[in-house]
Amino acid sequence: VTGASFFVFSGALKSSSGYLAKSSIVEDGVMVQITAENMDALRQALREMKDFTITCGKVDAEDPQELVHIQWVEDDKNFSKG
């Protein structure tokens, strides 16, 4: 589990790269490179406020190397008050 101050999602990963998705730590955040098709699915999930999982690693890998899981939680109205 990795905590981050921000996330960057890039839809510029080419299908021919051999990767499902790639993630990397950038300063105090995380950058996730995904295909354009996956970016469309991510946008739709965010609009509908649905959880979304991105599998990172090589296409031909037996086990996924990493999972980026976007999860909606209950609204905490007491966060950062004042």
PyMOL commands that set and color helices and strands:
alter all, ss='L'
color gray80, all
select helices_A, chain A and resi 15-17+36-47
alter helices_A, ss='H'
color red, helices_A
select strands_A, chain A and resi 7-10+19-26+29-34+52-58+66-70
alter strands_A, ss='S'
color yellow, strands_A
deselect
rebuild
show_as cartoon
